[in-house]
Amino acid sequence: MTACRFLVLILLACVITLPEIAAAEAPESWHWPDGQVLPHLPAPADSLDAMPIQSLTRDEQLAFVALQGHVNKTRPRIWLINRRSEEGADTWQKTLGLQIGTTYDYHNKYDLIAKYAGEIKGVVLYDPSANEHLCNLAATVAGLRGALPVTPTIREHLLAQQIDLPVLEDLTSLELPTATDVYEHLYANYWSECEKRFLISARPGRGGDYHHTRDMATACGAAMVWLDCREPAERELFGKFLADMPAGNAVVLGWYTTERSGVTTATHYGIGTMPADHFMNSTVFSGGDHTIHHPEVPPTPELQNKLYVAMLLSDGDNIQYTQHALRRIWDRSADARGDMPISWTISPGLVDIAPSIMNYYYQSATPNDCFISGPSGMGYTMPVNTLEEPGAALGSTIDDPQRWAAYTGLTSRYLQRAGLRVVTIWDNLTPMQRQVYEQQCPTLLGVTVQNFKDDPTVASSLEGDRLCFERLQIPYAGSRDQLRRSLERQLATGIDTQPRFAAYQADIWSELQPERLLEIMREIEEEHPEIEFVRADHYFRLRNQDLKQNY
């Protein structure tokens, strides 16, 4: 082990054993200025009440997460526990230094509602047996009314516990048999009251999303919908909601029936998506200090006649991935990280919804860990779709320069706050989209562009004589052999006269886990001294330097 490597490991060990990562100073009240997509909440209370979601039925989850949203808006005091979280049920609680006072369970769960009943104005009644989508309608109305969405059965349980909250609205008599009927009713009767800077796309029904970022929607009075963008009528209705949201100051939280049908629909309106259908406790993570502690960038290596390779890892645009899977992968690979440069995708939106999560990765990173924005900036967008699927046609999804400028302007603000200088784009960009990206994002060093199915229409380009859009050699490398074959082809062409560059993205869900990826990179670099793996920011600094010298 080299002395440098030994020092890195010592520093890393010192960083990740810190008991807390949030700064002591924090906002004392709700903070949500214009130009900020999501609110900043006050610092969590000294002691939080906890409730395992496994102690709740699906309908109870809807009610208790609404309780969490209403209560935490004033000051975060309720923490939901998922005992099956892959990073560990108490991992983030310990990292953030949160103290748990009382943990309620199946036997005394309604005592938690009783404790905070004075902060709740009433209930909104609904009957999910009539239509599962009514839970989204009820949850939206409850957020607007300061109430809890409850079924008649939950209402009976409340009364049995002497919790007599008044019925503010009764939705049980509504005859709305389809999803379209429910959300047309929501649009006509409640949408005008809803917060427009974000909405939640949350699936109801068995296995649906009943407890994730709904707490934030309740706290803010945002709408909760679930429309299938593969169906023309539902896609058109979803578009009505999106058209009323301000491009450049709005985002969708949650997920869709299918990835491409939903993401392309939102992209058309200049609105990104933060995949969040498994993200928990947003009203706690968004509380406290929002200062982002950017890691120091090491010096860029000297440009030589080498093959420079940037290795990117997916899927950091998913904020639930950064909360769950990435935490497990990151901690497990702590002994390996630092050997070779890896560029990790991450969501710029974490600066609002979970700055402590972003700071954890930043503060425990080695100099060889580089962070870049996932697709395609502030929220997942797909400006050009190259894979045809139901509800997602091939080609450009957004041709309105104003909407695209609004989205890229928002992206620029969040990239600067997050300290990110590189973005990866799915799937491609038109000349207009590239030009606007260059104009709106002056601090960007470079952009990688996906290359699904080795599509020849996906090409590299230089915009404004400064911003390089680099076509990935492999957009989603999934095996050692695939990666090695491509790198060896690059090496076979020779690099005697000038530097050459190749960027790759590895699929985090494949065999190319960080330890395996680092092993391959180390092996190739030892075999071929003419290749050098570099951080993504160094890659584009070297790329731009080469372009200025040779073109």
C-alpha positions in Angstrom: 0.0 0.0 0.0 1.4 3.4 -1.0 1.9 6.1 1.6 -0.6 8.3 -0.3 -3.2 5.5 -0.3 -2.6 4.9 3.5 -3.1 8.6 4.2 -6.3 8.7 2.2 -7.7 5.8 4.2 -6.8 7.4 7.5 -8.5 10.7 6.4 -11.6 8.8 5.2 -11.8 6.9 8.5 -11.7 10.1 10.4 -14.4 11.7 8.3 -17.0 8.9 8.4 -16.7 8.4 12.2 -17.9 11.9 12.9 -21.1 11.6 15.0 -23.1 14.2 13.1 -22.8 15.9 9.7 -25.3 18.7 10.0 -24.0 22.1 11.1 -25.2 23.4 14.5 -26.9 26.5 13.0 -30.1 25.9 11.2 -33.2 27.8 10.0 -35.7 28.5 12.8 -38.7 28.6 10.6 -40.1 27.6 7.2 -37.9 29.0 4.3 -39.1 28.8 0.7 -38.1 31.8 -1.4 -38.9 32.2 -5.1 -36.5 30.2 -7.3 -36.2 27.4 -4.8 -38.2 24.3 -5.8 -38.6 22.7 -2.4 -38.9 24.3 1.1 -36.3 24.3 3.9 -37.8 23.3 7.2 -36.6 24.1 10.7 -34.0 22.0 12.5 -35.5 18.8 14.0 -36.5 18.7 17.6 -34.0 17.4 20.2 -36.1 14.3 20.5 -38.4 12.7 17.8 -41.3 10.4 18.1 -40.9 7.3 15.9 -43.3 5.0 14.1 -42.3 1.8 12.2 -44.3 1.7 9.0 -44.6 -2.1 9.4 -47.0 -1.4 12.3 -49.4 0.4 9.9 -51.9 -0.8 7.3 -51.7 0.9 3.9 -54.6 3.3 4.7 -53.0 4.1 8.1 -49.7 4.9 6.4 -51.6 7.5 4.4 -53.0 9.1 7.6 -49.8 8.9 9.6 -47.6 10.4 6.9 -50.1 13.3 6.7 -49.7 13.7 10.4 -46.0 13.7 9.9 -46.3 16.4 7.3 -48.5 18.7 9.3 -46.5 18.4 12.5 -43.1 18.6 10.9 -43.9 21.7 9.0 -43.7 23.7 12.2 -40.7 21.7 13.5 -39.7 18.1 12.6 -40.8 15.9 15.4 -42.0 12.7 13.8 -39.7 10.1 12.2 -40.9 7.0 10.3 -38.9 3.9 10.5 -38.6 1.3 7.8 -37.2 -1.8 9.5 -36.5 -3.3 6.0 -34.3 -0.4 4.7 -31.3 -1.8 2.9 -28.9 0.7 4.5 -30.2 -0.2 8.0 -33.2 0.9 9.8 -31.3 3.4 12.0 -28.3 4.2 9.8 -29.4 7.7 8.8 -30.9 8.5 12.2 -27.4 7.8 13.8 -25.6 9.7 11.0 -27.7 12.8 11.5 -27.4 12.5 15.3 -31.2 12.3 15.7 -32.5 11.3 19.1 -35.6 9.1 19.3 -37.8 9.6 22.3 -40.9 7.4 22.1 -41.2 4.6 19.5 -44.9 3.8 18.9 -45.9 0.4 17.5 -48.9 -1.7 16.5 -50.3 -1.6 20.1 -50.2 2.1 20.8 -50.0 3.7 17.3 -53.1 5.9 17.8 -51.5 7.5 20.8 -49.2 9.3 18.4 -52.2 10.9 16.7 -53.7 11.7 20.1 -50.4 13.5 21.1 -50.6 15.8 18.1 -54.3 16.1 17.6 -54.2 19.7 18.7 -52.2 20.5 15.6 -54.7 18.8 13.3 -57.9 20.6 12.1 -60.0 17.5 11.3 -60.2 14.6 8.9 -61.1 14.0 5.3 -63.2 10.8 4.8 -62.7 8.6 1.8 -63.6 5.0 0.7 -60.7 3.3 -1.1 -62.9 0.3 -2.0 -64.8 2.6 -4.4 -61.7 3.5 -6.3 -58.1 3.2 -5.1 -57.2 6.6 -6.6 -59.5 8.3 -4.1 -56.7 8.0 -1.6 -54.7 10.5 -3.6 -57.7 12.8 -3.8 -58.2 12.5 -0.1 -54.6 13.0 0.7 -54.4 16.2 -1.4 -57.6 17.6 0.2 -56.3 16.8 3.6 -53.0 18.6 2.9 -55.0 21.7 1.9 -57.3 21.6 4.9 -54.8 20.8 7.6 -56.5 17.4 8.1 -55.8 13.7 8.0 -57.1 11.5 5.2 -59.0 8.6 6.9 -61.2 5.7 5.9 -64.5 5.1 7.9 -62.6 2.2 9.7 -59.8 4.5 10.8 -62.3 7.1 11.9 -63.9 4.5 14.1 -60.5 3.7 15.6 -59.9 7.4 16.3 -63.3 7.7 18.0 -62.6 4.6 20.1 -59.5 6.3 21.3 -61.4 9.5 22.2 -59.8 11.3 19.3 -62.8 13.2 17.9 -61.5 15.2 15.0 -64.3 16.9 13.0 -65.0 15.7 9.4 -64.0 18.7 7.2 -64.8 17.0 3.9 -66.6 13.7 3.2 -65.6 12.1 -0.1 -67.3 8.8 0.5 -70.4 9.6 -1.6 -68.4 10.6 -4.7 -69.0 8.5 -7.8 -65.7 8.6 -9.6 -65.1 5.1 -11.1 -61.9 5.8 -13.1 -58.5 7.4 -12.5 -59.4 10.1 -15.1 -62.6 10.9 -13.2 -60.8 11.2 -9.9 -58.1 13.6 -11.2 -60.5 15.6 -13.3 -62.4 16.2 -10.1 -59.2 17.1 -8.3 -58.2 19.5 -11.1 -61.6 21.2 -11.3 -62.2 21.6 -7.5 -58.8 21.7 -5.7 -55.9 22.3 -8.1 -56.3 26.0 -8.0 -55.5 25.9 -4.2 -52.5 23.5 -4.6 -48.8 24.4 -4.5 -47.5 24.5 -8.1 -43.8 24.2 -7.5 -44.1 20.5 -7.2 -46.5 17.6 -7.3 -46.3 14.0 -6.2 -46.8 11.2 -8.7 -47.6 8.3 -6.3 -49.1 4.9 -7.1 -52.1 3.8 -5.0 -53.4 0.3 -4.7 -51.7 -2.9 -3.5 -48.0 -2.4 -3.3 -48.4 1.4 -4.0 -46.7 4.4 -2.5 -48.5 5.4 0.8 -45.8 6.8 3.0 -42.9 8.3 1.1 -42.6 12.0 0.0 -46.3 12.4 0.8 -45.3 14.1 4.0 -43.7 16.9 2.0 -46.9 17.2 -0.2 -49.0 17.5 2.9 -46.8 20.1 4.5 -46.9 22.2 1.3 -50.4 21.6 0.1 -49.2 19.9 -3.1 -51.3 17.6 -5.3 -50.9 13.8 -5.3 -51.8 12.1 -8.6 -51.2 8.8 -10.5 -51.8 8.9 -14.2 -50.7 6.4 -16.8 -48.9 8.3 -19.5 -49.2 5.3 -21.8 -52.9 6.0 -22.1 -53.6 9.1 -24.3 -56.5 10.5 -22.1 -54.5 10.1 -18.9 -51.3 11.6 -20.5 -53.4 14.6 -21.7 -54.8 15.1 -18.2 -51.4 14.9 -16.6 -50.3 17.5 -19.1 -53.0 19.9 -17.8 -51.4 19.7 -14.4 -47.9 20.1 -15.7 -48.8 23.0 -18.0 -49.9 25.0 -14.9 -46.6 24.4 -13.1 -43.8 27.0 -13.7 -41.1 25.6 -15.9 -37.8 26.6 -14.3 -39.3 26.5 -10.8 -41.0 23.1 -10.5 -40.4 19.4 -10.2 -42.3 16.1 -10.0 -41.5 13.9 -7.0 -42.3 10.2 -7.2 -42.4 7.9 -10.2 -44.5 6.7 -13.1 -46.2 3.5 -14.5 -43.3 3.3 -16.9 -40.1 5.4 -16.9 -40.0 6.8 -20.5 -43.7 7.5 -20.8 -43.7 9.6 -17.6 -40.3 11.3 -17.9 -40.8 12.3 -21.5 -44.3 13.7 -20.7 -42.9 15.9 -17.9 -39.9 16.9 -20.0 -42.2 18.3 -22.7 -43.3 21.0 -20.2 -39.7 21.8 -19.1 -40.2 19.9 -15.8 -37.7 17.4 -14.3 -38.6 14.4 -12.2 -36.9 13.5 -8.9 -37.4 9.7 -8.6 -38.6 9.5 -5.0 -41.1 6.7 -4.7 -39.0 5.1 -1.9 -37.6 8.2 -0.2 -38.7 8.5 3.4 -38.8 11.3 6.0 -38.4 14.2 3.6 -39.8 16.7 6.1 -37.0 15.6 8.5 -34.1 15.5 6.0 -35.1 18.9 4.6 -34.9 20.4 8.1 -31.8 22.1 9.5 -28.8 23.6 8.0 -28.6 23.6 4.2 -25.0 24.6 3.8 -23.3 22.2 1.3 -19.7 21.4 2.1 -18.2 20.9 -1.3 -15.2 18.6 -1.3 -11.9 20.1 -2.4 -11.0 19.3 -6.0 -7.5 17.9 -6.4 -5.1 19.4 -9.1 -5.8 18.3 -12.7 -3.0 16.1 -14.1 -0.8 17.4 -16.9 -2.1 16.8 -20.4 0.0 14.1 -22.2 -0.4 11.8 -25.2 -2.5 9.3 -23.3 -6.0 7.8 -23.5 -7.9 9.5 -20.8 -10.9 7.6 -19.5 -13.7 8.8 -17.2 -15.7 6.1 -15.5 -19.2 7.2 -14.3 -21.6 5.2 -12.1 -25.4 5.4 -12.3 -28.1 6.0 -10.9 -27.7 9.1 -8.7 -30.7 11.0 -10.1 -32.9 8.8 -7.9 -33.0 10.4 -4.5 -34.2 7.1 -2.9 -31.1 5.5 -4.3 -28.9 8.0 -2.6 -30.8 7.4 0.6 -30.8 3.6 0.5 -28.8 1.6 -2.1 -26.0 4.0 -2.5 -25.4 4.3 1.3 -25.0 0.5 1.5 -22.7 0.4 -1.6 -20.7 3.5 -0.5 -20.0 2.3 3.0 -19.2 -1.3 1.8 -16.7 0.0 -0.7 -14.9 2.4 1.7 -11.7 0.3 1.7 -11.6 0.2 -2.1 -12.7 3.8 -2.9 -9.7 6.0 -3.5 -7.6 3.5 -5.5 -8.9 4.8 -8.8 -11.0 7.7 -10.0 -14.8 7.1 -10.1 -17.4 9.7 -10.9 -20.6 9.1 -9.0 -23.9 10.6 -10.3 -26.0 12.4 -7.6 -29.1 14.6 -7.6 -28.6 18.3 -7.4 -32.1 18.4 -5.7 -30.6 17.0 -2.5 -29.5 20.5 -1.6 -33.1 21.2 -0.8 -34.7 17.9 0.2 -31.7 16.2 2.0 -28.6 18.4 2.3 -27.3 16.1 5.1 -27.3 13.1 2.6 -25.3 15.1 0.1 -22.9 16.2 2.8 -22.4 12.7 4.1 -21.1 11.6 0.7 -19.1 14.8 0.2 -17.5 14.6 3.6 -16.6 10.9 3.4 -15.3 11.0 -0.2 -11.7 10.4 -1.2 -9.8 12.7 -3.7 -10.6 10.1 -6.3 -14.4 10.2 -5.7 -15.9 12.8 -8.0 -19.6 13.8 -8.0 -21.6 14.8 -11.1 -25.2 15.4 -11.9 -27.4 12.5 -13.0 -29.7 12.9 -16.0 -30.2 15.6 -17.0 -29.7 18.2 -14.3 -32.2 19.5 -11.8 -34.6 16.5 -12.1 -34.5 13.7 -14.6 -35.4 14.9 -18.1 -35.2 13.1 -21.4 -34.9 15.9 -24.1 -34.5 13.3 -26.9 -35.9 9.8 -26.6 -34.0 7.1 -28.6 -35.9 4.0 -27.4 -39.5 3.8 -28.5 -42.0 2.6 -25.9 -45.8 3.0 -25.4 -46.5 6.6 -24.5 -42.9 7.7 -25.4 -42.4 8.5 -29.1 -39.0 8.7 -30.6 -37.3 12.0 -31.1 -37.3 15.4 -29.4 -39.6 15.7 -26.4 -39.2 19.5 -25.9 -38.9 21.9 -28.8 -39.9 25.1 -26.9 -36.7 27.1 -26.3 -38.3 29.1 -23.5 -39.3 26.0 -21.5 -35.9 24.4 -22.1 -34.1 27.6 -21.1 -36.2 27.7 -17.9 -35.2 24.1 -17.0 -31.5 24.6 -17.8 -31.5 27.9 -15.9 -32.9 26.1 -12.9 -30.3 23.3 -13.4 -27.5 25.9 -13.4 -28.6 27.4 -10.1 -28.8 24.0 -8.4 -25.5 22.8 -9.9 -23.8 25.8 -8.5 -25.4 25.2 -5.1 -24.4 21.6 -5.2 -20.9 22.2 -6.5 -21.4 20.0 -9.5 -19.5 20.8 -12.8 -20.5 17.9 -15.0 -23.9 16.6 -16.2 -24.9 13.4 -17.9 -27.8 13.6 -20.4 -30.4 11.0 -21.3 -30.7 10.2 -24.2 -29.5 12.9 -26.6 -29.9 16.6 -27.4 -30.9 18.5 -30.5 -28.7 21.4 -31.7 -31.1 23.9 -30.0 -31.0 22.0 -26.7 -27.2 21.9 -26.7 -27.0 25.6 -27.5 -29.4 26.6 -24.7 -27.6 24.3 -22.2 -24.3 26.0 -23.0 -25.9 29.5 -22.7 -27.7 28.8 -19.5 -25.0 26.8 -17.6 -21.8 28.9 -17.6 -20.1 27.0 -14.8 -20.4 23.6 -16.5 -17.2 21.9 -17.6 -18.7 19.2 -19.7 -21.7 17.0 -20.5 -21.8 13.3 -21.3 -24.5 12.1 -23.7 -26.1 8.6 -23.6 -25.6 6.3 -26.6 -28.2 3.6 -26.3 -28.0 0.8 -29.0 -24.9 2.5 -30.4 -27.1 5.1 -32.1 -25.2 6.9 -34.8 -27.3 10.0 -34.4 -25.9 10.5 -30.9 -22.8 12.5 -31.4 -20.2 14.6 -29.6 -20.1 18.4 -30.2 -18.6 21.6 -28.9 -20.9 24.5 -28.2 -19.9 28.1 -27.8 -16.2 27.2 -28.2 -16.2 26.1 -24.6 -18.7 23.3 -23.6 -18.0 19.8 -24.8 -20.9 17.3 -25.2 -19.2 13.9 -25.1 -20.9 10.8 -26.5 -20.4 7.9 -24.1 -18.6 4.9 -25.5 -21.0 2.7 -23.5 -24.0 4.2 -21.7 -24.7 1.4 -19.3 -21.8 -1.1 -19.2 -22.9 -4.2 -17.4 -20.0 -6.7 -17.5 -16.3 -6.9 -17.2 -15.9 -8.4 -20.7 -18.0 -5.6 -22.3 -15.9 -2.9 -20.7 -12.6 -4.5 -21.3 -13.3 -5.2 -25.0 -14.3 -1.5 -25.6 -11.2 -0.2 -23.8 -8.9 -2.5 -25.7 -10.4 -1.2 -29.0 -9.7 2.3 -27.9 -6.1 1.4 -27.1 -5.6 -0.4 -30.4 -6.0 2.8 -32.4 -2.8 4.3 -31.1 -2.2 7.6 -29.3 1.3 8.6 -30.4 0.5 12.0 -31.7 -2.1 13.5 -29.4 -4.3 12.8 -26.4 -7.5 10.8 -26.8 -10.6 10.6 -24.7 -13.3 8.1 -23.9 -16.1 8.3 -21.3 -18.1 5.3 -20.0 -21.0 4.8 -17.6 -21.3 1.6 -15.6 -24.6 0.1 -14.5 -24.6 0.2 -10.6 -27.1 -2.7 -10.6 -24.7 -5.0 -12.7 -21.6 -7.0 -11.7 -19.7 -3.7 -12.0 -20.0 -2.8 -8.4 -17.3 -0.3 -7.2 -14.9 -3.0 -6.0 -15.1 -4.9 -9.2 -14.9 -1.8 -11.4 -11.8 -0.6 -9.5 -10.2 -4.0 -9.9 -10.7 -3.8 -13.7 -9.5 -0.2 -14.0 -6.4 -1.0 -11.9 -5.6 -4.1 -14.0 -5.9 -2.2 -17.3 -3.8 0.7 -16.2 -1.1 -1.6 -15.0 -1.1 -3.4 -18.4 -1.3 -0.2 -20.5 0.7 2.8 -19.1 -0.7 4.8 -22.0 -4.1 4.8 -20.4 -5.1 7.0 -17.5 -8.4 7.0 -15.6 -9.4 10.4 -14.4 -12.2 12.1 -12.5 -15.0 13.5 -14.8 -14.1 17.1 -13.9 -10.5 16.5 -14.8 -11.5 14.7 -17.9 -13.4 17.7 -19.2 -10.6 20.1 -18.2 -8.1 18.0 -20.1 -10.6 17.7 -23.0 -11.1 21.4 -23.2 -7.4 22.0 -23.0 -6.7 19.6 -25.8 -9.5 21.2 -28.0 -8.0 24.7 -27.5 -4.5 23.5 -28.5 -5.5 21.4 -31.5 -8.6 22.9 -33.1 
